[in-house]
Amino acid sequence: MKVSDVMSKQVEHVSSDASVKDVCRLIFGRGINGVPVCKGKKIIGFITERDILSKFYPSIVEYVEDPFGEGNFESMEEKVPEILALTANKIMSRNPITVTADIPLLRAQSLMFINKVGRLPVVDNNNNLVGVISKGDIFKAVVGEKLPYEKDEKYHDWLSRRYDTMVDWKTRLEKEIPDLVGLFKKENVKNILDIGCGTGMHVIALAKEGFHAVGIDRSSRVIQVASENTKTLPDVVKQRVKFIHTEYKNLDQILPGTSFDAAISMGSGLAHISDPLQVLRVLMEVNKTMNKKAVFVSQISNHEKIINVNKRLYDFAIRKSPYPEEREQAFLRFYDPKEESVLTLNISVFSRWKNKWVFRGMNLVPLVPLDKGSITSLFKKIGFSNFAYYGGEKGHYYDYLFRKPFRPAQSDVLVVVAKR
């Protein structure tokens, strides 16, 4: 690959008389570590975080003249207004290292490594700025493109530390649990299996209502978080809760002697399984543990509405952060349209540090595009024949479960109740 295959052509740059304050805003706001300095289109310098921070420390002459005063690191911070008032030409590195668009990608990486820089300006034969390439760009091109999709359990390992912050559990459970309790009491349910239980909130809430509930998940990390969530429960509730890390195989051996009256899969749990055939295999495994009169509740996103009506936006949420170094956390989730028989769910995480937002990471996971027809077909294959369909419309998973009919163009969520 060449630099031209990877470089960013939309280049942020500043003029030589730009203030360092404006440069800092650009670096911070774009999440980059430096910007080119140009006169017209020609590059004349480069200014980085390191160039700016170096101004806080004394020069050799200053240190010789006042070695003790300049060694006061607290007082160095008082230089901030002075440094921010400087112009770019006072602080930039002159004669920056540049590359042309036609050189090999790893040649550019070699130059970054040797010169200890993270970004290189890309210029044409007249030294006009035409792009920028970073170590991150090269890493994504050389390594990232070769990586397969992350498995669902790895995605949830990554998300587990922030998942209970992202979800407004109080609002969600206040709507969902009363409906589940009503259904389960009507069906004389005592024992419940939660497939893809995540951090265990449904299991715990149902146990508080007197049911015995077992949660299973393929992510060892979320099972660990779920177990931690039980620590403050009364002993009588703890005795009704169990969490198991499993690949959803040989469930009749993992749960010997157990006959579940109901199974639930909330929050698109079944869609997070890798492919439709695997979903069927999981359902067959679950079916081995269920009694002949068991009821199955499955909750999935109405991805057709999300993509076509919501313009791919799954949800956006800002929550108070549980971490003292952060004020708030923001979560953006959106779909990519179906390709090669899977949907892609993307999630970006941001945190508000003092009065600034900072990007914390992004991840994605492939989903099986389950809908009313496909999930009904799957349940029929394991012996279910009686179905009811409901929809929720107050955002994702924050509505009652069984009080509204499913409407494809309006419902954010499809809830299927399957019986034998």
N, C-alpha and C positions, 0 to 999 in steps of 0.2 A: 504493500500500500504506500501511497504517496501522501505528503502533507495535505495536498489539495483534497484528498478523499475525506479528511477528518476535520480540518480547520474550521473555525467559526468565521463566517464572512461578515457577520454583523458585529463590528468591532467598536467597543467603547474606547474613546481616546479623549485627551484634553489638549488644550493649547499651552504654550510655555508660560503664559501669564495667568493661568487658572490658579486659584488659591488652593493650598493644601487641604483646607476645609472641604472644598468641593471634590477634591480627589478622594478624600476619606469617605465622603458620602457615596461616591461612585463605587469604591472598593467594598464598602460595607453593604450597600444596597444590592449590589449584583452578586455578592458572594464570591468575589475574585480576590487575588492577592496582589494585583498590580495592573497598571494601564500604560499604554504608549503615550508619549508626548509628541505632538505633531505640529509642524508649521505648514499649513495647508494640508496636503496629503502626504508630505514627506515626513518620515519619522526622524526625530532629532534626539529622543531620549526615552527613558522608561522609568517609571516611579512605582515602587513596591511598598508593601507594608514594612519591610525591613528598612528601606530608605527612610521612611518616616520615623520609625522607632529609634533609628540610630541617632536622630537629632536630640533625643532625650539624654544621651550620654555625653560626657565632656570630651573635647578633642584632646590630643596629646599636650598641646600648648596650655589649654585650660587646666588640665590635670597637674601639670608641672607647677603652674602658678598658684593653684589652690587645691591641693590634693585632698584635703579634708572636707572642705565645703562642697565640692562637686561629688564627693563620695556619699553624700546624703541622698539616698535613693528616694526618700519621701519628698524632698524638695524638688527632685527632678520632675515630678508630676506637675509642678507649678509652671513648667514651661509650655503646657498644652496650648494656651491662647496664643503665645508667641509663635509656636511652630505652625499652628493652623492658619496664621496670618501670612505665612511665607507663600511665595509663588512656586509653581512647579519647577521652573528653571533653576531655583535655588537649591533644590533637593534631589532632582532626578539624576539617574545614572546616565552619563553621556556615552555616545557611541555604543548603543546597546547591541547585543548579539541578535542577529536576525537570520531567518531562513527564507528560502524561496519555496513556492508551492510545489515544485517538481522534485524535491529531494525525498529520499525514502523516509518513511515515518520513523523508523527506529534510529535513523541518523539524527533526526531532531531530538529524540529522547536522549541520545548519547550526549548531545550538546547541553541539554538541560542538566544531565547528571554531572558532567564535568564542571560546568559553571555554577552549579548549585542554584538553579532558578527553576521556577514552576511553570512559566509561560514564556513563549517566544513570539515576537511579532513576525508576521509573514509579509514579505515585500515583493514587489515586481522588480524588473531590471532597472527601473529608475528610482528605486528606494521609496516608492509610494506604498503606503500601508494598504494591504488587501485582505488581511485576516490575522487571526491569532490562534495559536495552538497551545494547549496545556497538557501537563502530565495526565490529568484526568481524562482528556479527550483521547490520548494515546492508550491509556489503560482500558477504556471502554471499547476502543476499536480492536485492540490486540487480544484482550482477555475477555471483556464483557460479552462481546458478540459470540464467543465460543461457549459460553456457559449455557446449560440447559435451563428451562424454567425451574424456579425453586419449587420443591415439593411443598404441599400445603402445610405440613408440620413445621418446616423451616420458616415459612412465612409467619406462622403464629408464634414460633420461638422468638422471632424478631419483634413482633408486635406485643407480646405478652406483658412486657413491663409497663406499657402505656394503655393497654386495652381497657382496663377498668376506669381509666380517666376519660377515654374517648366516648364510652357509652354512658348515657344518663340512666343508670340502672334504677334509680328511684322512680322516675317517670315511666320507664319501660315496664318494670315489674308490677307497678300499681295497676297497669292495664292488662297485662298478659296473665298474671297469676290467678286473679279471680275467675277468668274464663276457663283456664286449665283446671282449676279446682272444681268448678261447676260441672264441667264435662266428666272429670274423673270420678266424682262422687256419683254422678248419674250412671256411670258404667261400672260402678263398684270396683274401682281401681285401688290397689294397695301398693304394688311395686312398679316402679317406673325406671326405664332405661333412657338416658340422655346421650344421643350419638353426636359427637363433636361438641362436647359440653363446654369447651373453652375454659374460662376461669371459674366455672361452677355456680354461677349465680342462680340459674333456674333450679338446679339440684338443691341448693341450700334453701331457696325460697319454698320449694315444694316440701322439703323435709320439715320446715317450720310449720307447715300446714298439716303435718301428721303422716305424710307418705314416706315410704322407704324409697330412696332414689340412688341410682348408680350412674355416675358420669364417666364416659370413656372418650378419649381423644388421642390423636396420633402425635401430638406435640408434648414432649416430656416437660417442657418449660411451662406450658399453660396448666398442666396437671399439678405441677409444683405450686403455681400461684393459686390454683383452686384449693389445694390442701392448706395453704397458708390462710386462705379466706375462712377456713373452718375453725381456726384457733380460738376465736372469741365466742364461739357458739356454746350454749348450754350443753352439758353432757347428754341430755336426753335427745337433743337434736343431732348431735354428732353421731350418735349410735344409728341414726337413720340415713347417714350419708356415707358414700364410698366413691372414690375416684380411682380410675385405672388407666395407665398409659398402655395403649395397645394399637396394633396396626389393623384392627378390626378383623382379625383372622382367628379361627378356632374359638369363637366366643362361647360356644357351649362348654369348652374345656376351661376357659378362663373364668367363666361364671357357672361352675357346676352346681346342679341342683336348683338353679334359679329359674323361675317361670314368671316372666314379666307380664303384667296386665296391660301395660301401655309402654309405648316408646315415643320419644319426641326427638325432633331434629330442628333446632331453632336457628335463626340467623343464617339461613342458606347453608347449613351444615352439610347437607347432601351434595350441594353444588360444588363444595370445596374438594370433593373426591375427584381423582384425576380424569376419569372418562366414564361415559355412560355404562360400559360393560362392568367397570369396577364398582359403580354405584349399585348395579344389580347384585354383584357378588357380596357387597357389604349388606344389602338388604336381606339376602339369603342367609347370611351369617346371623344377623339380628333376628330373623324369623325363627331360627333354631332355639332361641331363648324365650320366645313369646308363647303364651298359651293360646288356645284355639279361639277364644273370644276377645283377644287383645285388640286395642285401638291404637292407631298410629297417627301422630300429629306432625306434619311437616310444614315448615315455614320457609319460603324462599322469596327472593327479590323478584319483582316483575321487571326483568331486565329489558323487555321490549319497550315498556313505558319510559324507563330510565334513559335508554338510548334515543328513542324517537321523540319523546315529549320533553324530558328533562335535559336534552342535549348532552347526554352521557354523565351528568352529575349524579353521583350516588348520594353523597351528603357532604356537608361542611359543618364542622362543629368547633366551637371555642370553649374550652373548659378551664377552670381554675387548676393550676398545677399542684400536685402533691409534693413537689420538690422545692426546698427553700430557695434554691438559686434561680428558680423560674417563677414568673408571676402567672402566666397562662400557657396553655398548650393549644395548638390549632391542628385539626385533622381534616385533610381534603381527600375524599375518595371519589374516583370516577372510573367508568368502564371504557375499554376499547371495544369496538364492534367485533363480532364473531369472525375469527379467522381460523382455518384448519380445525373447525368443529369445537373451538373453545372460545370463551370470553376471557378477557383479561381485566382483573380488578387491580387498580393502582391506588396506592395510598402514600400521601406526603405528610410529614410531621414537622411542625414548626413550634418553637417555644419563644415566649416573650421574656426577654431578659432586660430588666429595668423598663425602658420605654422603646426598645427595639425588638423586632422579630428576627429570629435566627432559624435558618433551615437546619433541621435535625436529621433528615434522612428520607429515603423513598424506597418503596418495595412494591412488588407486584406478585400476583398469583393467578394461575389459570383456573377458570371455573367451567363446569359443565353447564351449558345453557338450558337448564331445566325449565319447563313451562307446564301449564295445566295438562296438556296432552301427554307429554313424555313422562311426567311423574306418575300420572294415572296408569299408564302402560306398565311402568316398572312395578307399581304396587299390585297390579293384576297378576303379574308373573309370580308373585309370592303368595297368592291366594286371597287377596283382598278384592271385594266386589261391590262394596257399598261406600260411596264417596259423597262428601259435602265440601263445598268450596267457599271460602270467605276472603275478604280483602280488607287491608288496612290502608288508610289514606293520610295519616298525620305524620308524614316523614317515615323513615325506616324504623320499623319495630317499636313505634311509640303509640300504637293504637290498640284498641281491643281486638281480640283474635276472631271471635265468632259472632259479631253483631252486625256485620255489613256483608252484602254479597260481593263476590269478586267481579270487578269491572275492568277489563283489560286496559282501557284507555285512561282510567282514573286511579286504580289501586296501585300503591307503591309496593305492596306485599301480597303474595298469594299464600293462603293457609289452607292446607288440605287435611281433612279428617277422614281417615280410611278405616273401615271396619270389614270384618270377614263377610 
